[in-house]
Amino acid sequence: MTAQLINGNEIAKNKRQDMRQVVEELKNKDILPGLAVLLVGENPASQSYVKGKIKDCKEVGIHSELKQYPTSISEEELLNEIEKCNQDDHIDGILVQLPLPDHISEQKVIETISPEKDVDGFHPISLGKMLTGQDTFLPCTPFGIIDMVKRMNIEISGKHVVIVGRSNIVGKPAGQLFLNENATVTYCHSKTQDLRYYTKQADILVAAVGKAQLIGAEDVKDGAVVIDVGMNRNEEGKLVGDVAFDEVKEKASYITPVPGGVGPMTRTMLLHNTIKAARLRKEKGGK
């Protein structure tokens, strides 16, 4: 058995095509979704991510503004810049590219973004609504994972989902979203004893720990759905996931590649959230 590939590039491309039509319809109603991307410093990976996000906005017709700041910007100055975006009626969504310099608190930055413009889905209010099953902006990577699984018509309800990783960005919210879909969820992490015992029980295994090829064929049960969130460089400098793709694909029923799996979905769900924010603000009487 060779796993069926979950092609994130293809799914994301189709979603963006649908979004183009939605944005055109909104423009006809004088609603132009706008995204502000704030980038601090010159981290090459961050610059690459931001460039991709701006390109995606252009593709679907979303107005975007890139605001770049030196690493030396103070925390207070950055929070003031976020407040300006909160008050700007041309901006529906605010994204502050992480990581930030050590002297700036990520938590303060996240909490300064207006919940109505929190298209990353990290604000405590957004997370609280997600936890209680209310409509809100969902964190983009977990949201993308759920969307991929559903689009492949993979059953979630009643299945055992094992999450390897407990970050606030991926692991924790991914587990909650699967729980909201009536899955049984197990979280594993660096302190978990006998990791394989748990991963081999997974109907759906989500690897989001940031360790190159941590999950091998012996860690996966036959027919499992394997979602690889990892982005690592191996010894040859090649981009690889947390899953040993070539060997695991022979046991899994479905598997995501790296690159071209979860990554494109993360960026696309950011656009989804920005369009949603524009609609909601217009309904509430925003300009």
N, C-alpha and C positions, 0 to 999 in steps of 0.2 A: 504493500500500500504506500503510495506517495501522496502526501498532503496536497489539497487544493490550495493554491496561493490566494491570500487575501490581498489584492492589489490596491494599496492605499492611494497610489498615484491616480489610478483609473477612477476609483470611487470619488476622490477629492475633485478631480477634473469634472466629472458629471455634476457634482454638487455646485461647483462654481458656475457651470453653464446655467443651471437653474437659477442661481443667485443673480446672474446678469439680467435675466428677465424680471425678477422681483425688483431689482434696483431701478430698472427702467420704469416699471409700474409706479414705484414710489416717486420717482422724479416727475412723473405726470401729475402727481398730487402735491408737487412742490416740497417733497421730502428728499433731501440728499444726505444719505448716511455719511458721517465723518469720523475718522479715526486719528487720534494723536498718538504718535509713538515717541517716547522719551528715551534717549540713549545717553548714558553717562560713560565717558571714557572711550577707549579705542580697542576694546577686546575684539580680536578678529572674528571669533565665533559669533559674538553678539552682533557685530556689524553685518555678518553674513545673514543671520536670522532676520534682522531688521530689513535688510535689502529685499529679502524674499517676501516679507509681509507687505512692504510698500508695493512691490510688483503685483502681488495678489490683489491688493485694493484696486490698482489701476485696471487689472483684468476684468473685474466685475463692476467697475464704475463707482467705487466708493472713494469719496474725497479723503485724502490722507495728508497729514502734516508730520514731518520728521523734525524733532527738536533734539539737537545734539549739544551736550554740555561736557566741559572738561572734567577730568577725574577730581580736580581740586574743588569743584562746586561743593558748598556746604550743605548739610542736611536741611537747614532752614531755607536756603535758596531753592533747593529742589522741591521742597514741600510747597513753597510759594508758586513755583511754576505749575505744579499740579493743580493748585487752587485756581490759577488763571484758566486752565483747561476746564475745570469744573464749571466755571462761569461762562465759558465760550459756547454760544449757541450754534456754532458751526461744527462743534465736536460732540459726537454721541458716545464715543468710546475712548477710553484712555488706557494705554498699555505702557508700563514702565519696564524696559527690558532688564531682566535679571541675568547674572548677578550684579550687585551694586558694590562700590568701594566699601571697605570695612567701616569707615566712619559714618556711613549712612545706614540707618535701620530699615531693613526691608519691611518689617511689620508696620512701622510708622508710615512708610510710603504707601503700602497697601491700604491702610486704614484711612489715609487722606483722600484717596480716590473716592468720588461720590459713588454710592452703591448703584445709582442709576446709570453710571458710565463704566461700571466695573466689568468690562468685557472679557477680562482674564478669569473672572469667577473666583477670585481669591479673598475678597472682602469678607470679614466675619459675618456680615448680614447675608451675603450670598451663600456662604457655606452653611449657615444656620437654616436657611430656607431649603437648601438641598437636603440637609439632614432630616428635615421634617416633611419632605416630599412636596414642597411648594414650588410654584413656577419661579424660576430665577435664572441668572446667568450661570451656566455650569462651567467648571474648569475645562479648558479646551482639549487637553490630551485625554482625560477620562471620557469626556463627551464624545470625542472622535472615536475612541475604542468602542463604546456602546453603539454608536452609529454604524461602524463597520460591521460589527457582529450582527446587528439587526438586518443590514442590507444584504448580508450573505444568508439570511433566513436561518440563522443558527438559533436553536432554542436556548433561552436563558432561564426561564421560570423552572424552579425545582432543581436546577443543575448546581453542582458544587464548583464554585469559583475559588481558586487559590491565587492570592496576590503575593508576589515576592517583592517586598519593598513597602515602606510605610511613610514615604515623603508626603508633605502637605500638598504638593503639586500634582502628584500622580497616584501613589499607592493608596493613601487614605480615601480620597474622593472616588477613585475607581471602584474600590470595594463598596462604598456607599451607593453608588449608582447601580451596581449589580444587585445589591440588596433591595434597592427600590424597584428592581425588575423581578423580585421574588426568587433570586438565587440564594443559595446558602454560601456564605463567604468565610474563608479562612485567610487571615493575614500572617505572613511569615516575614522575618527580618533577620538582621545580623546576630541576634541573640537566640534565634530559634534553634533548638537542638534536633538533629536528624531531619534536616530540610527535605531530603528525598522522601521520607515517610509521607509528608504532606503533599509534595508536588505530584507524586504518583497517584494521588487520590483525585486530582483535579479533572473535571470534565472540561473546564476552561482555565487555562493557566496564563496568568499575566506576569511577565518578568519585567520588573522595573527597579532594578537595584544598582545598575551601573557597574557591573563586573563582566568583562568580556567572556562570552561563551560559558557562563556559569552553569547553565542548564544543558545537560547532554541527553542523549537518547535514553540512558538508564534512569533518568529522573522523570520521565514522562510515560503515562500509561497509553496503551494502544488506543488510537482514535480520539485523543484529546485535541481540543482547539488551543493553539498556542499563539499568544499575542506578545510580541517582543518590543518593549519600549526602549530598550537599551541603545545607547549610541556611544561606542567605544572605539579606540584605535588598537589594533593588535600589534604584534611585534614588527610586522612588515609595514605598519602605518595604514593598513586597510581599515575602512569603517566596518565594524561588526556590532552585532547586538549582544544581549545577555544570553542568547540561545545559540547553541552550536547548530546552525541552520541545516547544513548538509546531512547531518545524522538524524536530527529530530524530525525532519520532513518525511523520513521513511516510517515514522511511527504515528505521527499526528494525522488528524483528518483535515484540519485547516491550519495554516501558519502564515504569519506576516513576515515579509522580508525586511532586512535592514541593509541599505536604505530603501525607501519606497513603500514603507508600510504605515506605521503610526504617524510618522513625521508630517507628511502632507496633510493628514487629517487634522492635526493640531492647528496648523495655519488656517485651514479652511473653516474650522469651527469658530475661530476668532472673527472671521468675516460674518458668519452666521449670527454671532452675538452682537456685532456692531449694527447689522441690519435690524435685529430685534430691538436694540436700544433706541434706534432712530424712530421706529414705529411707536414704541412705548412712550417716548418723550413727546411725540406729536399728539398722541392720544390724551396726554396729561396737559396739553396746552403749551408745550415748549415751542420756541420759534423755529 
